[in-house]
Every structure is written in structure tokens, then in C-alpha cells.
Amino acid sequence: MRTTLPALLLCLAPAWMATAPSSAAAQWTACSSDGKAAPSALYERFLGADCATCWADAPAREPGGQALVLDWIVPGRQGDDAPLSAAATRDALERLQALRRDPPAATDTAITDVAPTAPLPGRLRVALGPPVNGYVGATIALARPGGKAAAPHVRAGTRYAFTLLLVETVAAGAEGNAAERHIVRNALQGTWEAGTAAPRGGWSELRPMRIPDGADPERLGAVGWLQDAGGTVVAAARAHCPARDAGRPQ
């Protein structure tokens, strides 16, 4: 199905309006990281698509409550015939390469602390709008503080690399999984760079992200993180979707 411009605008509008808390934004069924504690670590679980039991098995370790948990399904040698191929993505291979880790035959876990190396010029924020014609509007922003509070100075040439992920949360037991899973369904990466000064309103990126076949739009959320020029993860955020959570059967 071809997605028209009006449909994409409808898809993007709630996420765009959610980039700053307001009564207008509250009228939309959008979710954001507002009111959610910032994660203190990335807890990334990699599952080989060839491993039939890896999905059902409970992870050997449990992450802390402040960890941003992700499940990457790594393409395997069996290709489309692999047991977990429906959720496998090349983004998982690229993430492993960035972490300098080999694709696992079964499972692997990478833990990365969120450790700011200097004061940031704002708070990292992610938001997600409702699905429209197979797409969902997602945004990631480093918003400068409002009011009279002065933001930390950003030197010219400062670079931040951002990662924005579309994540499907599958409750424990919903699909034969012993533990809750947070499957990475789509990924967006980019770079923000300060010129002579940081933008007055901060940085932001708003994109329509495709919902892959087989993903349940009602279980989608957004997460993101920011890295400095040295590759250190300096901020992370995850969208909180209370309206969608309330609509799910208990």
C-alpha cells in the first residue's frame, strides 16, 4: 500500500506535537519519555535467529530496574527458514559490529553504562505517534531547558550521534517467551553537530518509521540514546505509553 503525504503527516503530527509537553499534544494518542526515569544502562540481548529455544528460554541474568532492555534478533545461516527469522534484522548485525562483537550462535548480552562525560545542553527525549498505513511517527530530541535556566555551553564542533529504535514489547508468556521481550523492529541513526553554537531550541529529528510485517502496532514503543564523539553513551530515554498500556488486556 502506498503511503500518501497526508497519511504521513497524520502519522508524524502526534510525535511532533509530543516533542514538548502541552495541552494540545495531550489530545493525541502519543507516548513519550516524559515522566520516565532516564535509564542508567543499556542492557542488550542478542538472540541468534537459528536458535529455536532462545526465545522461550529465560535469560540467565535479570537486568536492573533502571536498565534500558533490548532484544535484537540476529540473522542466521538458515536465512528465512530460521525459527526466529520473522523478527531478524540487519540492524542487529550493525549493532554487533558497533559493539565489536561476533554474531552469536545462541545468545549474547552486552551491557553499556550511560555515563555523561560533560553536562548536556538539554534532556534527551523520545516520542511515538499512532500507526498510520504501516508507519509510525517517531522523534528523538535533545531539548534545551525552558524558563530562565541557562543551558550548559556547547562548543562549536561538538558532535553527538543519536540512535532511535522502534521496539515491540512482548509480555512474558504472551508468545511462549518466559521473560518479557523488547524486540528491536526498526532503527534510525544520525548525527547532531554544533556550529558556532547549539541551536536555540536544541536538536530534534522526526521521521516516519515503517512497521515491519508481523509486528503488533499496539505493542510498539520508542527508545533512544546519545553518544559523544568518543563513542560513550551519555544519555538514554524510553517512551512511556500509559494510554496503550491501559488498553491492553490484563
FITORDREN-450335 format. One record per atom (N, C-alpha, C, O): residue in one letter; x, y, z. Coordinates in steps of 0.1 Angstrom, whole numbers, padded with zeros to 4 digits, always signed. Example, Ala and Ser with C-alpha at 12.3 -4.5 7.8 and 13.67 -1.06 7.14 Angstrom:
// residues 2
A+0132-0057+0078 A+0123-0045+0078 A+0132-0033+0078 A+0142-0033+0085 S+0128-0022+0071 S+0137-0011+0071 S+0129+0000+0079 S+0134+0011+0080 
***
This chain:
// residues 250
M+0008-0012+0000 M+0000+0000+0000 M+0009+0012+0000 M+0018+0014+0008 R+0006+0021-0009 R+0014+0034-0010 R+0009+0043+0001 R-0003+0046+0003 T+0018+0049+0008 T+0015+0059+0018 T+0016+0073+0013 T+0026+0078+0008 T+0004+0080+0013 T+0003+0093+0008 T+0009+0103+0018 T+0011+0101+0029 L+0012+0115+0012 L+0017+0126+0020 L+0008+0130+0032 L+0012+0131+0043 P-0005+0131+0030 P-0014+0134+0041 P-0014+0124+0052 P-0014+0127+0064 A-0013+0111+0048 A-0012+0100+0058 A+0001+0101+0066 A+0000+0099+0078 L+0012+0104+0059 L+0024+0106+0066 L+0024+0117+0076 L+0029+0117+0087 L+0018+0128+0072 L+0016+0140+0080 L+0008+0136+0093 L+0011+0141+0104 L-0003+0129+0091 L-0011+0124+0102 L-0003+0115+0111 L-0005+0116+0123 C+0006+0107+0105 C+0014+0098+0113 C+0024+0106+0121 C+0027+0103+0133 L+0030+0117+0115 L+0041+0124+0122 L+0036+0135+0132 L+0042+0138+0141 A+0024+0140+0129 A+0019+0151+0137 A+0019+0148+0152 A+0024+0157+0160 P+0013+0137+0157 P+0013+0135+0171 P+0027+0134+0178 P+0029+0139+0188 A+0036+0128+0171 A+0050+0127+0176 A+0057+0140+0176 A+0064+0144+0186 W+0054+0149+0166 W+0059+0162+0166 W+0054+0171+0177 W+0061+0178+0184 M+0041+0170+0179 M+0034+0178+0189 M+0039+0173+0203 M+0038+0181+0213 A+0043+0160+0204 A+0047+0155+0217 A+0062+0159+0220 A+0067+0154+0230 T+0068+0166+0211 T+0082+0170+0214 T+0083+0180+0226 T+0094+0182+0231 A+0072+0186+0230 A+0072+0194+0241 A+0059+0192+0248 A+0048+0193+0242 P+0058+0190+0261 P+0046+0188+0268 P+0036+0200+0267 P+0041+0211+0269 S+0024+0197+0263 S+0014+0208+0262 S+0000+0202+0262 S-0001+0190+0260 S-0010+0210+0264 S-0024+0205+0264 S-0028+0201+0250 S-0035+0191+0249 A-0022+0208+0240 A-0025+0204+0226 A-0020+0190+0223 A-0027+0182+0217 A-0008+0187+0228 A-0002+0174+0225 A-0009+0163+0232 A-0010+0152+0227 A-0015+0166+0244 A-0022+0156+0252 A-0034+0151+0245 A-0039+0141+0248 Q-0040+0159+0235 Q-0051+0154+0228 Q-0048+0143+0218 Q-0058+0136+0213 W-0036+0140+0215 W-0032+0130+0206 W-0029+0117+0214 W-0024+0118+0225 T-0031+0106+0207 T-0027+0093+0213 T-0012+0091+0210 T-0009+0083+0201 A-0004+0098+0217 A+0011+0097+0215 A+0017+0093+0228 A+0011+0095+0239 C+0028+0087+0228 C+0035+0084+0240 C+0049+0090+0240 C+0055+0092+0229 S+0055+0093+0251 S+0068+0099+0252 S+0075+0094+0264 S+0070+0087+0272 S+0088+0099+0265 S+0096+0096+0277 S+0093+0105+0289 S+0100+0104+0299 D+0084+0114+0287 D+0081+0124+0298 D+0077+0116+0311 D+0069+0107+0310 G+0083+0120+0322 G+0079+0114+0334 G+0086+0101+0337 G+0083+0094+0347 K+0094+0096+0328 K+0101+0083+0329 K+0115+0086+0333 K+0122+0094+0328 A+0120+0078+0343 A+0134+0080+0348 A+0143+0076+0337 A+0141+0067+0329 A+0154+0084+0335 A+0164+0081+0325 A+0171+0068+0328 A+0176+0066+0339 P+0172+0059+0318 P+0179+0047+0320 P+0194+0049+0324 P+0200+0059+0319 S+0199+0041+0332 S+0213+0042+0337 S+0222+0033+0329 S+0235+0034+0330 A+0217+0024+0321 A+0225+0014+0313 A+0217+0009+0302 A+0204+0008+0302 L+0224+0005+0291 L+0218-0003+0280 L+0220-0017+0283 L+0232-0021+0285 Y+0210-0025+0283 Y+0211-0040+0285 Y+0206-0047+0272 Y+0194-0049+0271 E+0215-0050+0264 E+0211-0055+0250 E+0214-0070+0249 E+0225-0075+0251 R+0203-0078+0246 R+0203-0092+0245 R+0202-0095+0230 R+0193-0091+0223 F+0212-0103+0225 F+0212-0107+0211 F+0208-0122+0210 F+0214-0131+0217 L+0199-0125+0202 L+0194-0139+0200 L+0196-0143+0186 L+0192-0136+0177 G+0203-0154+0184 G+0206-0159+0170 G+0193-0164+0165 G+0186-0172+0171 A+0189-0160+0153 A+0177-0165+0147 A+0176-0180+0144 A+0165-0185+0144 D+0188-0186+0144 D+0188-0201+0142 D+0185-0209+0154 D+0182-0221+0154 C+0185-0202+0166 C+0183-0209+0179 C+0168-0210+0182 C+0162-0200+0186 A+0163-0221+0181 A+0148-0223+0183 A+0144-0221+0197 A+0133-0217+0200 T+0153-0225+0207 T+0149-0224+0221 T+0153-0211+0227 T+0148-0208+0239 C+0160-0202+0221 C+0165-0190+0227 C+0154-0180+0230 C+0154-0173+0240 W+0143-0180+0222 W+0132-0171+0225 W+0124-0176+0238 W+0121-0167+0246 A+0122-0189+0239 A+0114-0194+0251 A+0122-0194+0264 A+0116-0192+0274 D+0135-0196+0263 D+0143-0197+0275 D+0144-0184+0283 D+0145-0173+0277 A+0143-0185+0296 A+0145-0173+0304 A+0160-0169+0304 A+0169-0177+0305 P+0163-0156+0303 P+0176-0151+0303 P+0183-0155+0316 P+0177-0156+0326 A+0196-0158+0315 A+0204-0162+0326 A+0205-0151+0337 A+0206-0154+0349 R+0205-0138+0333 R+0206-0127+0342 R+0194-0118+0341 R+0189-0117+0330 E+0190-0112+0351 E+0179-0102+0351 E+0185-0088+0352 E+0194-0085+0360 P+0181-0079+0343 P+0186-0065+0343 P+0180-0058+0355 P+0170-0061+0360 G+0187-0047+0359 G+0181-0038+0369 G+0170-0030+0364 G+0167-0029+0352 G+0162-0024+0374 G+0150-0017+0370 G+0153-0004+0362 G+0144+0000+0355 Q+0165+0001+0363 Q+0169+0013+0355 Q+0176+0010+0342 Q+0180+0020+0336 A+0176-0002+0338 A+0183-0006+0326 A+0173-0005+0314 A+0161-0007+0315 L+0178+0000+0303 L+0170+0000+0290 L+0173-0013+0283 L+0183-0016+0278 V+0163-0022+0284 V+0164-0036+0279 V+0160-0037+0264 V+0149-0032+0261 L+0168-0043+0256 L+0165-0045+0242 L+0168-0060+0238 L+0178-0066+0243 D+0160-0065+0229 D+0162-0078+0223 D+0164-0077+0208 D+0155-0073+0201 W+0176-0080+0204 W+0180-0080+0190 W+0180-0094+0184 W+0186-0103+0190 I+0172-0096+0173 I+0172-0109+0167 I+0182-0109+0155 I+0180-0101+0146 V+0192-0117+0156 V+0204-0116+0147 V+0201-0127+0135 V+0199-0138+0138 P+0202-0122+0123 P+0200-0131+0112 P+0210-0143+0113 P+0222-0141+0116 G+0205-0155+0109 G+0214-0167+0110 G+0217-0173+0096 G+0213-0168+0086 R+0223-0184+0097 R+0227-0191+0084 R+0215-0197+0077 R+0216-0200+0065 Q+0205-0200+0084 Q+0193-0206+0078 Q+0184-0196+0071 Q+0174-0200+0064 G+0188-0184+0071 G+0180-0173+0064 G+0166-0173+0068 G+0162-0173+0080 D+0157-0173+0058 D+0142-0172+0061 D+0137-0184+0067 D+0126-0184+0072 D+0144-0195+0067 D+0140-0208+0073 D+0143-0209+0088 D+0139-0218+0095 A+0150-0199+0093 A+0154-0199+0107 A+0142-0197+0116 A+0133-0190+0112 P+0142-0203+0128 P+0130-0203+0137 P+0126-0189+0140 P+0114-0186+0142 L+0135-0180+0142 L+0132-0166+0146 L+0134-0156+0135 L+0136-0144+0137 S+0134-0161+0123 S+0137-0152+0111 S+0127-0140+0110 S+0130-0130+0104 A+0114-0142+0114 A+0104-0132+0112 A+0108-0119+0119 A+0104-0108+0114 A+0116-0120+0130 A+0119-0108+0137 A+0134-0104+0135 A+0139-0094+0141 A+0141-0112+0127 A+0155-0109+0125 A+0157-0096+0117 A+0149-0093+0108 T+0168-0089+0119 T+0170-0076+0112 T+0185-0074+0111 T+0193-0077+0119 R+0189-0068+0099 R+0203-0065+0097 R+0208-0054+0107 R+0220-0052+0109 D+0198-0047+0112 D+0202-0037+0122 D+0209-0043+0134 D+0218-0037+0140 A+0206-0056+0137 A+0212-0063+0148 A+0227-0066+0144 A+0235-0065+0153 L+0229-0069+0132 L+0243-0072+0128 L+0251-0059+0129 L+0263-0059+0133 E+0245-0048+0125 E+0252-0035+0125 E+0255-0031+0140 E+0266-0025+0143 R+0246-0034+0148 R+0248-0031+0163 R+0259-0039+0168 R+0267-0034+0176 L+0259-0052+0165 L+0270-0061+0170 L+0284-0055+0165 L+0294-0056+0172 Q+0284-0051+0152 Q+0297-0046+0147 Q+0301-0033+0154 Q+0313-0032+0157 A+0291-0025+0158 A+0295-0013+0165 A+0300-0016+0179 A+0309-0009+0185 L+0295-0027+0185 L+0300-0032+0198 L+0312-0040+0197 L+0318-0045+0207 R+0317-0043+0185 R+0328-0052+0182 R+0326-0066+0188 R+0335-0072+0195 R+0314-0071+0185 R+0311-0085+0190 R+0307-0093+0178 R+0301-0088+0168 D+0309-0106+0179 D+0306-0115+0168 D+0291-0119+0169 D+0286-0120+0180 P+0284-0123+0158 P+0271-0128+0159 P+0270-0141+0167 P+0278-0150+0164 P+0261-0142+0176 P+0261-0154+0185 P+0253-0165+0178 P+0244-0163+0170 A+0258-0177+0181 A+0250-0189+0176 A+0238-0191+0184 A+0227-0196+0179 A+0238-0187+0197 A+0226-0188+0205 A+0223-0174+0211 A+0215-0167+0205 T+0229-0170+0222 T+0226-0157+0228 T+0239-0150+0232 T+0249-0156+0234 D+0238-0137+0234 D+0249-0129+0239 D+0243-0117+0246 D+0232-0112+0242 T+0249-0111+0255 T+0244-0099+0262 T+0255-0089+0263 T+0266-0092+0267 A+0251-0076+0260 A+0261-0065+0261 A+0255-0055+0271 A+0243-0051+0269 I+0263-0051+0280 I+0258-0041+0290 I+0267-0028+0289 I+0279-0029+0290 T+0260-0017+0286 T+0268-0004+0284 T+0262+0006+0294 T+0250+0009+0294 D+0271+0012+0303 D+0267+0022+0312 D+0264+0035+0305 D+0270+0038+0295 V+0254+0042+0310 V+0251+0056+0305 V+0259+0065+0314 V+0256+0066+0326 A+0269+0071+0308 A+0279+0079+0317 A+0282+0092+0310 A+0292+0093+0302 P+0275+0103+0313 P+0278+0116+0308 P+0292+0120+0311 P+0296+0119+0322 T+0299+0125+0301 T+0313+0129+0303 T+0313+0144+0305 T+0324+0150+0309 A+0302+0151+0302 A+0301+0166+0304 A+0286+0169+0305 A+0278+0162+0300 P+0283+0181+0311 P+0269+0185+0312 P+0263+0186+0298 P+0269+0192+0289 L+0251+0180+0295 L+0245+0181+0282 L+0237+0194+0281 L+0232+0199+0292 P+0235+0199+0269 P+0227+0211+0268 P+0212+0209+0268 P+0204+0218+0264 G+0207+0198+0273 G+0193+0195+0274 G+0191+0181+0278 G+0200+0174+0282 R+0178+0177+0278 R+0174+0164+0282 R+0170+0156+0270 R+0163+0161+0261 L+0175+0144+0269 L+0171+0135+0257 L+0157+0131+0259 L+0153+0127+0270 R+0150+0131+0248 R+0135+0128+0248 R+0132+0120+0236 R+0137+0123+0225 V+0123+0110+0237 V+0118+0102+0226 V+0103+0102+0226 V+0097+0103+0237 A+0096+0101+0215 A+0082+0101+0214 A+0077+0093+0202 A+0084+0092+0193 L+0065+0088+0203 L+0059+0080+0193 L+0044+0083+0191 L+0037+0085+0200 G+0040+0085+0178 G+0027+0087+0175 G+0019+0075+0171 G+0025+0064+0172 P+0006+0075+0168 P-0001+0063+0164 P+0002+0058+0150 P+0008+0066+0142 P+0000+0045+0148 P+0003+0039+0135 P-0007+0044+0124 P-0019+0045+0127 V-0001+0047+0112 V-0009+0051+0101 V-0004+0044+0088 V+0007+0046+0084 N-0012+0036+0082 N-0009+0029+0070 N+0005+0022+0070 N+0013+0023+0061 G+0008+0015+0081 G+0020+0008+0082 G+0032+0016+0086 G+0044+0011+0086 Y+0030+0028+0090 Y+0041+0037+0095 Y+0037+0043+0109 Y+0026+0043+0112 V+0047+0047+0116 V+0045+0054+0128 V+0055+0066+0129 V+0067+0064+0126 G+0050+0077+0134 G+0059+0089+0135 G+0067+0088+0148 G+0061+0086+0159 A+0080+0089+0147 A+0089+0088+0159 A+0098+0100+0159 A+0102+0105+0149 T+0101+0105+0171 T+0110+0116+0172 T+0120+0114+0184 T+0117+0107+0194 I+0132+0119+0182 I+0142+0120+0192 I+0147+0134+0193 I+0150+0140+0183 A+0149+0139+0205 A+0152+0153+0206 A+0161+0155+0218 A+0160+0148+0229 L+0170+0165+0217 L+0178+0169+0229 L+0173+0184+0231 L+0179+0193+0226 A+0163+0185+0239 A+0156+0198+0241 A+0163+0206+0252 A+0166+0201+0263 R+0166+0219+0249 R+0172+0228+0258 R+0161+0231+0269 R+0149+0232+0266 P+0166+0234+0281 P+0156+0237+0292 P+0149+0250+0289 P+0155+0260+0284 G+0136+0251+0293 G+0128+0263+0292 G+0130+0272+0304 G+0138+0269+0313 G+0122+0283+0304 G+0123+0292+0315 G+0136+0300+0316 G+0142+0302+0305 K+0140+0303+0327 K+0152+0312+0329 K+0165+0303+0331 K+0176+0309+0332 A+0163+0290+0332 A+0175+0282+0335 A+0184+0282+0322 A+0180+0280+0311 A+0197+0285+0325 A+0207+0285+0314 A+0212+0271+0311 A+0215+0264+0320 A+0212+0268+0298 A+0217+0255+0294 A+0233+0256+0293 A+0238+0266+0291 P+0239+0244+0296 P+0254+0244+0295 P+0259+0248+0281 P+0252+0245+0271 H+0270+0255+0281 H+0275+0260+0268 H+0280+0248+0260 H+0286+0238+0266 V+0277+0248+0247 V+0282+0237+0238 V+0292+0243+0229 V+0289+0253+0221 R+0304+0238+0229 R+0314+0243+0220 R+0312+0240+0205 R+0306+0230+0202 A+0316+0249+0197 A+0314+0247+0182 A+0322+0234+0178 A+0333+0231+0183 G+0315+0226+0170 G+0321+0214+0165 G+0318+0202+0174 G+0321+0191+0170 T+0310+0204+0185 T+0306+0193+0193 T+0297+0184+0185 T+0287+0189+0179 R+0299+0171+0186 R+0291+0161+0178 R+0285+0151+0187 R+0291+0146+0197 Y+0272+0148+0185 Y+0265+0137+0192 Y+0259+0128+0181 Y+0253+0132+0171 A+0261+0115+0183 A+0255+0105+0174 A+0242+0100+0182 A+0243+0095+0193 F+0231+0100+0175 F+0219+0095+0181 F+0214+0082+0175 F+0216+0080+0163 T+0207+0074+0183 T+0201+0062+0178 T+0187+0062+0183 T+0184+0064+0195 L+0177+0060+0174 L+0163+0059+0177 L+0158+0046+0172 L+0160+0042+0161 L+0152+0038+0181 L+0147+0025+0178 L+0132+0024+0180 L+0126+0029+0190 L+0126+0016+0171 L+0112+0012+0173 L+0112-0002+0179 L+0118-0011+0174 V+0105-0003+0191 V+0107-0015+0199 V+0093-0021+0202 V+0083-0014+0205 E+0091-0034+0200 E+0079-0041+0203 E+0081-0049+0216 E+0089-0057+0218 T+0072-0045+0226 T+0073-0052+0239 T+0063-0064+0239 T+0051-0062+0237 V+0068-0076+0242 V+0060-0088+0243 V+0060-0093+0257 V+0071-0096+0263 A+0049-0092+0264 A+0048-0096+0278 A+0052-0111+0280 A+0050-0119+0271 A+0057-0114+0291 A+0061-0128+0294 A+0049-0137+0293 A+0039-0135+0298 G+0052-0148+0286 G+0041-0158+0284 G+0032-0155+0272 G+0024-0164+0269 A+0033-0143+0266 A+0023-0140+0255 A+0025-0148+0243 A+0016-0151+0236 E+0038-0151+0240 E+0041-0159+0228 E+0051-0170+0230 E+0061-0172+0223 G+0049-0177+0242 G+0058-0187+0245 G+0072-0183+0251 G+0081-0191+0252 N+0073-0170+0254 N+0085-0165+0260 N+0084-0164+0275 N+0074-0159+0281 A+0095-0169+0282 A+0095-0170+0296 A+0096-0156+0302 A+0092-0153+0314 A+0103-0147+0296 A+0106-0134+0301 A+0100-0123+0291 A+0098-0126+0279 E+0098-0112+0297 E+0093-0101+0288 E+0104-0097+0278 E+0116-0097+0281 R+0100-0095+0266 R+0109-0092+0255 R+0107-0078+0249 R+0095-0074+0249 H+0118-0072+0245 H+0117-0058+0239 H+0124-0059+0225 H+0136-0056+0224 I+0116-0063+0215 I+0122-0066+0202 I+0125-0054+0194 I+0116-0046+0192 V+0137-0052+0189 V+0140-0041+0181 V+0134-0044+0167 V+0138-0053+0160 R+0125-0035+0162 R+0119-0037+0150 R+0124-0027+0139 R+0123-0031+0127 N+0129-0016+0142 N+0134-0007+0132 N+0144+0003+0139 N+0143+0005+0151 A+0153+0008+0131 A+0163+0017+0137 A+0166+0029+0128 A+0166+0028+0116 L+0170+0040+0135 L+0174+0052+0128 L+0186+0057+0135 L+0186+0058+0147 Q+0196+0061+0128 Q+0208+0067+0133 Q+0212+0080+0126 Q+0209+0082+0114 G+0218+0089+0133 G+0222+0102+0127 G+0232+0109+0136 G+0236+0104+0147 T+0235+0121+0132 T+0245+0129+0140 T+0240+0143+0141 T+0235+0149+0132 W+0242+0149+0153 W+0239+0163+0155 W+0253+0170+0158 W+0261+0165+0165 E+0255+0181+0151 E+0267+0188+0153 E+0265+0203+0155 E+0257+0209+0148 A+0272+0209+0165 A+0270+0223+0168 A+0279+0231+0159 A+0290+0228+0156 G+0273+0242+0154 G+0281+0251+0145 G+0288+0261+0154 G+0297+0257+0162 T+0285+0274+0153 T+0291+0284+0161 T+0285+0283+0175 T+0291+0287+0185 A+0273+0277+0176 A+0266+0275+0189 A+0255+0264+0187 A+0251+0261+0176 A+0251+0258+0198 A+0240+0249+0197 A+0227+0256+0193 A+0225+0267+0196 P+0218+0249+0186 P+0205+0255+0182 P+0198+0260+0194 P+0198+0254+0205 R+0191+0272+0193 R+0184+0278+0204 R+0174+0268+0211 R+0173+0268+0223 G+0167+0261+0203 G+0157+0251+0208 G+0163+0237+0210 G+0155+0228+0214 G+0175+0235+0208 G+0181+0222+0209 G+0180+0215+0195 G+0177+0221+0185 W+0183+0202+0195 W+0183+0194+0183 W+0170+0184+0183 W+0166+0181+0194 S+0165+0181+0172 S+0154+0171+0171 S+0154+0165+0158 S+0158+0171+0148 E+0149+0153+0157 E+0148+0145+0145 E+0134+0138+0145 E+0130+0132+0155 L+0126+0140+0134 L+0113+0135+0133 L+0112+0127+0120 L+0114+0132+0110 R+0109+0114+0121 R+0108+0105+0110 R+0096+0096+0110 R+0092+0092+0121 P+0091+0092+0098 P+0081+0081+0098 P+0089+0068+0097 P+0098+0067+0089 M+0086+0059+0106 M+0093+0046+0106 M+0084+0035+0103 M+0073+0034+0107 R+0088+0027+0094 R+0080+0016+0089 R+0078+0005+0100 R+0087+0001+0107 I+0066+0000+0101 I+0063-0010+0110 I+0064-0024+0102 I+0057-0026+0093 P+0074-0032+0106 P+0076-0044+0098 P+0064-0054+0099 P+0057-0053+0108 D+0063-0062+0089 D+0053-0072+0088 D+0054-0081+0101 D+0065-0085+0105 G+0043-0084+0107 G+0043-0093+0119 G+0044-0086+0132 G+0041-0092+0142 A+0048-0073+0132 A+0048-0065+0144 A+0034-0060+0148 A+0026-0057+0139 D+0031-0061+0161 D+0018-0056+0166 D+0019-0041+0169 D+0026-0038+0179 P+0012-0032+0162 P+0014-0018+0164 P+0010-0014+0178 P+0015-0004+0183 E+0001-0022+0185 E-0003-0018+0198 E+0007-0021+0209 E+0006-0017+0220 R+0018-0028+0205 R+0028-0031+0214 R+0041-0023+0212 R+0052-0026+0218 L+0040-0013+0203 L+0052-0006+0199 L+0055+0006+0209 L+0046+0012+0215 G+0068+0008+0210 G+0073+0020+0218 G+0086+0025+0211 G+0090+0020+0201 A+0092+0035+0217 A+0104+0041+0212 A+0114+0042+0223 A+0111+0045+0234 V+0127+0039+0219 V+0138+0042+0228 V+0149+0048+0220 V+0149+0048+0208 G+0158+0055+0227 G+0169+0061+0220 G+0181+0064+0230 G+0179+0064+0242 W+0192+0067+0224 W+0204+0071+0232 W+0213+0080+0224 W+0211+0081+0212 L+0222+0086+0231 L+0231+0096+0225 L+0245+0092+0229 L+0248+0088+0240 Q+0254+0093+0219 Q+0268+0091+0222 Q+0276+0103+0218 Q+0273+0110+0209 D+0287+0105+0226 D+0296+0116+0223 D+0306+0112+0212 D+0305+0101+0207 A+0315+0121+0209 A+0325+0119+0198 A+0333+0107+0200 A+0339+0101+0191 G+0335+0103+0213 G+0344+0092+0217 G+0336+0079+0217 G+0342+0068+0220 G+0323+0079+0215 G+0315+0067+0215 G+0309+0064+0228 G+0301+0054+0229 T+0311+0072+0238 T+0305+0070+0251 T+0290+0073+0251 T+0286+0083+0246 V+0282+0064+0256 V+0267+0067+0257 V+0265+0077+0269 V+0268+0074+0280 V+0260+0089+0265 V+0259+0099+0275 V+0245+0102+0280 V+0243+0109+0289 A+0235+0097+0273 A+0221+0098+0276 A+0213+0088+0270 A+0216+0082+0259 A+0202+0084+0276 A+0192+0074+0271 A+0178+0078+0275 A+0176+0085+0285 A+0168+0073+0267 A+0154+0076+0271 A+0146+0065+0265 A+0149+0059+0255 R+0134+0063+0271 R+0124+0053+0266 R+0111+0059+0267 R+0107+0066+0277 A+0102+0057+0257 A+0089+0063+0257 A+0080+0055+0267 A+0081+0043+0269 H+0071+0063+0274 H+0062+0057+0283 H+0048+0058+0277 H+0044+0069+0273 C+0041+0047+0275 C+0028+0047+0268 C+0017+0043+0277 C+0011+0032+0276 P+0013+0051+0287 P+0003+0047+0297 P-0011+0044+0290 P-0018+0035+0295 A-0014+0052+0280 A-0027+0050+0274 A-0028+0037+0267 A-0038+0030+0267 R-0017+0033+0260 R-0017+0020+0253 R-0017+0009+0263 R-0023-0002+0262 D-0009+0011+0274 D-0009+0000+0284 D-0022-0002+0291 D-0026-0013+0293 A-0030+0009+0293 A-0043+0008+0299 A-0053+0000+0290 A-0062-0006+0295 G-0051+0001+0277 G-0060-0005+0268 G-0057-0020+0266 G-0065-0027+0259 R-0046-0025+0271 R-0043-0039+0269 R-0050-0048+0279 R-0052-0044+0291 P-0054-0060+0275 P-0060-0069+0285 P-0050-0073+0296 P-0038-0075+0293 Q-0054-0074+0308 Q-0046-0077+0319 Q-0045-0092+0321 Q-0038-0097+0330 
***
